[in-house]
């Protein structure tokens, strides 16, 4: 029998076809989960299943044979990516290597079985430090704020549009040829 952990709180998930994109705001990392691992994460979030039922449901949802080895490897990948609540995530009893899983899959004829994988990305600090299009010296792009004091000269298009008649100076650069009266 294996223990079933829970996903960490605060993860944002978005399904893209058979994969799941997970953003972790705590670490500012993005993870791309394969179909099986994403489905395991979904099943852990739903909760309420004993481990044996989770294996059966995983096989049904991914439309492939599943066993506790597949779930164990998926849990291992989720742990490595720090997507599980470690306070409630005791280690599973079964230790299975990828090689053992592939060997077992070959024996049962499941050649299309995908081994659980997660690709993790971290924002490049140089990209984060690069100037925004609203602070470039060559001119601000459409959508950037401009003011009546600086006028259209700060906008790359040369067009600063008023955002209303409030007179609060909150204007926006607009694209050339948009038919908007510029200041």
KEKE-3310 file (N, C-alpha, C; in steps of 0.2 Angstrom, whole numbers, plus 5000, padded with zeros to 4 digits):
npx = (5004:5002:5005:4995:4998:4994:4992:5002:4996:4990:4994:4993:4984:4983:4976:4983:4979:4984:4992:4998:5000:5008:5009:5019:5018:5025:5038:5041:5041:5037:5029:5028:5018:5017:5004:5000:5006:5000:4987:4988:4990:4978:4970:4974:4971:4957:4955:4949:4950:4955:4972:4972:4960:4964:4974:4966:4957:4966:4971:4960:4957:4969:4968:4976:4985:4988:4997:5003:5016:5017:5010:5018:5030:5025:5022:5034:5040:5032:5035:5049:5048:5043:5029:5020:5012:5023:5022:5011:5015:5020:5033:5031:5028:5033:5047:5052:5060:5063:5068:5064:5050:5048:5053:5043:5032:5035:5034:5020:5016:5013:5018:5016:5016:5019:5032:5031:5035:5041:5044:5052:5053:5061:5060:5071:5083:5089:5080:5069:5075:5076:5071:5054:5042:5036:5046:5056:5068:5067:5054:5037:5027:5010:4997:5004:5006:5004:5006:4998:5007:5019:5014:5012:5025:5032:5027:5029:5022:5018:5006:4996:4982:4968:4961:4948:4937:4941:4953:4964:4976:4979:4983:4984:4996:4993:4991:4998:4987:4975:4964:4961:4960:4974:4985)
npy = (4994:5011:5028:5042:5058:5076:5089:5104:5120:5134:5132:5136:5129:5124:5116:5110:5103:5086:5089:5097:5113:5120:5133:5139:5151:5153:5149:5154:5147:5137:5123:5109:5096:5079:5069:5058:5061:5074:5070:5062:5072:5079:5069:5068:5080:5080:5070:5058:5044:5028:5021:5010:5012:5024:5021:5013:5023:5031:5024:5023:5036:5040:5031:5020:5005:5005:5005:5003:5006:5016:5026:5028:5033:5045:5052:5053:5062:5073:5076:5080:5091:5099:5100:5095:5094:5093:5091:5082:5071:5057:5045:5034:5016:5007:5006:5010:5010:5020:5012:4999:5001:5003:4991:4982:4987:4984:4970:4968:4973:4986:4997:5010:5017:5031:5037:5045:5062:5079:5095:5108:5126:5141:5159:5169:5179:5189:5193:5197:5208:5217:5232:5238:5239:5251:5259:5262:5271:5275:5277:5275:5261:5256:5257:5260:5271:5289:5307:5323:5332:5327:5324:5318:5316:5306:5294:5281:5281:5294:5298:5302:5297:5303:5296:5299:5312:5316:5323:5319:5316:5303:5296:5286:5279:5277:5267:5272:5279:5275:5282:5290:5305:5314:5321)
npz = (5000:4996:5002:5000:4995:4996:4984:4985:4992:4983:4970:4952:4939:4922:4909:4894:4880:4882:4892:4907:4913:4926:4938:4950:4962:4973:4971:4959:4948:4933:4928:4916:4915:4910:4903:4911:4924:4926:4927:4939:4948:4947:4952:4965:4970:4969:4979:4992:4987:4989:4987:4978:4971:4965:4956:4947:4942:4936:4926:4918:4915:4907:4897:4896:4902:4919:4934:4951:4951:4941:4946:4958:4952:4946:4957:4963:4953:4955:4968:4967:4959:4969:4971:4980:4996:5008:5021:5023:5015:5016:5011:4998:4999:4989:4979:4964:4948:4934:4923:4928:4927:4913:4908:4914:4907:4894:4895:4897:4885:4883:4875:4871:4883:4892:4902:4917:4917:4921:4916:4921:4922:4925:4928:4918:4926:4919:4909:4917:4922:4911:4902:4902:4889:4891:4897:4888:4880:4867:4864:4870:4869:4861:4873:4884:4898:4897:4899:4901:4903:4897:4885:4868:4864:4871:4867:4856:4844:4843:4848:4861:4870:4878:4893:4897:4904:4916:4919:4926:4921:4917:4903:4888:4877:4860:4845:4829:4816:4821:4822:4832:4841:4845:4858)
capx = (5000:5006:5002:4993:4999:4990:4995:5003:4991:4992:4997:4988:4985:4980:4977:4984:4978:4985:4997:4995:5004:5007:5013:5020:5020:5030:5045:5041:5043:5032:5031:5024:5017:5014:4997:4999:5008:4995:4981:4989:4990:4971:4966:4976:4967:4950:4955:4944:4951:4961:4977:4970:4955:4967:4977:4961:4955:4972:4971:4954:4958:4974:4967:4982:4986:4991:4999:5006:5023:5016:5008:5024:5035:5022:5023:5041:5041:5029:5040:5055:5046:5040:5022:5016:5012:5027:5020:5006:5017:5025:5036:5027:5032:5035:5052:5052:5065:5060:5070:5059:5043:5049:5053:5037:5027:5037:5031:5013:5014:5011:5024:5015:5016:5024:5035:5030:5040:5039:5048:5052:5056:5062:5061:5078:5084:5091:5074:5065:5078:5075:5066:5048:5041:5034:5051:5061:5070:5065:5047:5033:5022:5003:4995:5008:5004:5008:5003:4997:5013:5024:5011:5013:5032:5034:5024:5033:5017:5017:4999:4994:4975:4965:4957:4942:4937:4942:4958:4968:4982:4980:4982:4987:4999:4989:4995:4996:4982:4969:4958:4960:4963:4980:4987)
capy = (5000:5018:5034:5047:5065:5081:5095:5110:5125:5140:5131:5137:5124:5125:5110:5111:5096:5081:5091:5102:5118:5122:5139:5140:5158:5153:5148:5158:5142:5134:5116:5106:5089:5075:5067:5054:5065:5079:5066:5060:5078:5080:5064:5069:5086:5077:5066:5053:5038:5024:5020:5005:5016:5030:5017:5011:5029:5034:5020:5024:5043:5041:5026:5015:5001:5009:5001:5007:5009:5022:5031:5030:5037:5051:5055:5055:5068:5079:5078:5083:5098:5103:5102:5091:5096:5088:5089:5077:5067:5052:5042:5028:5010:5004:5009:5008:5014:5021:5006:4993:5002:5002:4983:4979:4990:4980:4963:4968:4975:4994:5001:5017:5020:5037:5037:5052:5067:5086:5100:5114:5132:5147:5165:5171:5185:5195:5194:5200:5215:5221:5237:5236:5243:5258:5263:5262:5278:5276:5279:5270:5257:5257:5254:5263:5277:5295:5312:5329:5336:5325:5323:5313:5315:5300:5288:5279:5282:5301:5299:5301:5298:5304:5291:5302:5319:5317:5328:5316:5315:5296:5295:5280:5279:5273:5266:5277:5277:5272:5287:5294:5312:5314:5327)
capz = (5000:4997:5005:4995:4997:4993:4981:4989:4991:4979:4963:4947:4934:4916:4905:4887:4877:4886:4897:4912:4915:4933:4940:4957:4963:4979:4969:4953:4943:4929:4926:4911:4917:4905:4904:4917:4930:4927:4929:4946:4952:4947:4956:4972:4972:4971:4985:4993:4984:4992:4982:4973:4966:4961:4950:4942:4939:4932:4919:4914:4912:4902:4892:4896:4908:4925:4940:4957:4949:4937:4951:4962:4948:4945:4964:4964:4949:4958:4974:4965:4957:4975:4970:4985:5003:5011:5028:5022:5010:5017:5005:4996:5001:4983:4976:4957:4944:4927:4920:4930:4924:4906:4907:4915:4902:4888:4896:4896:4878:4884:4872:4871:4889:4893:4909:4920:4917:4922:4913:4925:4920:4930:4924:4917:4929:4914:4906:4922:4923:4905:4903:4899:4883:4893:4899:4883:4878:4860:4864:4873:4864:4862:4879:4890:4901:4895:4903:4897:4903:4892:4879:4863:4863:4874:4864:4849:4839:4843:4849:4868:4870:4885:4895:4900:4905:4923:4920:4931:4918:4915:4896:4885:4870:4855:4838:4823:4811:4825:4821:4839:4842:4849:4861)
cpx = (5004:5002:5000:4994:4994:4994:4996:4997:4994:4995:4991:4990:4981:4981:4978:4984:4979:4990:4994:5001:5003:5012:5013:5023:5025:5037:5046:5043:5036:5034:5026:5024:5014:5007:4996:5001:5002:4988:4982:4988:4982:4968:4968:4972:4960:4950:4950:4944:4956:4966:4975:4965:4959:4971:4972:4959:4960:4972:4965:4955:4963:4973:4973:4982:4990:4992:5002:5013:5022:5015:5014:5029:5032:5023:5030:5043:5038:5033:5046:5054:5043:5033:5017:5017:5017:5025:5015:5008:5022:5027:5032:5032:5036:5041:5053:5056:5061:5062:5065:5052:5043:5049:5047:5032:5029:5034:5024:5011:5012:5017:5023:5015:5021:5026:5034:5036:5037:5045:5047:5056:5056:5063:5068:5079:5086:5084:5070:5068:5078:5070:5060:5047:5038:5039:5057:5062:5068:5058:5042:5028:5015:5001:4999:5005:5008:5004:5002:5003:5019:5021:5013:5020:5035:5032:5028:5028:5016:5010:4998:4986:4972:4960:4950:4942:4939:4948:4963:4975:4984:4978:4986:4990:4995:4993:4993:4991:4976:4963:4956:4963:4968:4982:4994)
cpy = (5006:5023:5039:5054:5070:5086:5101:5116:5131:5138:5133:5132:5126:5119:5112:5104:5091:5083:5096:5106:5120:5128:5139:5147:5158:5153:5152:5153:5139:5127:5113:5099:5085:5073:5063:5057:5070:5076:5064:5066:5080:5075:5065:5075:5084:5074:5061:5046:5034:5023:5016:5008:5021:5026:5015:5017:5032:5030:5021:5031:5044:5035:5022:5011:5005:5004:5006:5010:5015:5028:5033:5034:5044:5055:5057:5061:5074:5081:5082:5090:5102:5105:5099:5094:5091:5086:5083:5072:5062:5048:5036:5022:5007:5009:5006:5013:5015:5014:5000:4995:5001:4994:4980:4981:4985:4973:4963:4971:4983:4998:5008:5021:5026:5037:5044:5056:5074:5090:5106:5120:5137:5153:5167:5178:5191:5197:5199:5207:5219:5226:5235:5241:5250:5262:5264:5270:5280:5278:5273:5267:5258:5253:5257:5269:5283:5300:5318:5333:5334:5325:5318:5312:5309:5294:5287:5281:5290:5302:5297:5302:5299:5298:5293:5309:5321:5322:5325:5315:5308:5295:5288:5281:5274:5272:5271:5274:5274:5276:5290:5300:5312:5321:5329)
cpz = (5000:4999:4999:4998:4994:4989:4986:4987:4986:4972:4958:4941:4928:4911:4897:4884:4882:4892:4902:4914:4922:4935:4947:4959:4969:4976:4962:4947:4939:4927:4921:4913:4911:4907:4910:4923:4931:4930:4937:4950:4953:4952:4964:4974:4974:4977:4986:4990:4988:4986:4977:4968:4962:4955:4945:4938:4934:4925:4915:4911:4907:4897:4891:4902:4913:4931:4946:4955:4945:4942:4956:4958:4947:4952:4965:4960:4952:4965:4972:4962:4963:4974:4975:4992:5006:5018:5028:5017:5012:5011:5004:4998:4995:4980:4969:4953:4937:4923:4921:4927:4916:4904:4908:4910:4895:4889:4895:4889:4878:4881:4871:4877:4890:4901:4911:4920:4918:4920:4917:4922:4925:4926:4924:4921:4924:4910:4911:4923:4917:4906:4899:4893:4885:4896:4894:4881:4871:4859:4867:4868:4866:4869:4885:4892:4898:4899:4898:4897:4898:4885:4874:4862:4866:4871:4857:4843:4838:4845:4857:4868:4877:4887:4899:4901:4912:4924:4925:4927:4916:4908:4894:4878:4866:4849:4833:4819:4815:4825:4827:4838:4847:4852:4860)
residu = (UNK:UNK:UNK:UNK:UNK:UNK:UNK:UNK:UNK:UNK:UNK:UNK:UNK:UNK:UNK:UNK:UNK:UNK:UNK:UNK:UNK:UNK:UNK:UNK:UNK:UNK:UNK:UNK:UNK:UNK:UNK:UNK:UNK:UNK:UNK:UNK:UNK:UNK:UNK:UNK:UNK:UNK:UNK:UNK:UNK:UNK:UNK:UNK:UNK:UNK:UNK:UNK:UNK:UNK:UNK:UNK:UNK:UNK:UNK:UNK:UNK:UNK:UNK:UNK:UNK:UNK:UNK:UNK:UNK:UNK:UNK:UNK:UNK:UNK:UNK:UNK:UNK:UNK:UNK:UNK:UNK:UNK:UNK:UNK:UNK:UNK:UNK:UNK:UNK:UNK:UNK:UNK:UNK:UNK:UNK:UNK:UNK:UNK:UNK:UNK:UNK:UNK:UNK:UNK:UNK:UNK:UNK:UNK:UNK:UNK:UNK:UNK:UNK:UNK:UNK:UNK:UNK:UNK:UNK:UNK:UNK:UNK:UNK:UNK:UNK:UNK:UNK:UNK:UNK:UNK:UNK:UNK:UNK:UNK:UNK:UNK:UNK:UNK:UNK:UNK:UNK:UNK:UNK:UNK:UNK:UNK:UNK:UNK:UNK:UNK:UNK:UNK:UNK:UNK:UNK:UNK:UNK:UNK:UNK:UNK:UNK:UNK:UNK:UNK:UNK:UNK:UNK:UNK:UNK:UNK:UNK:UNK:UNK:UNK:UNK:UNK:UNK:UNK:UNK:UNK:UNK:UNK:UNK)
# end
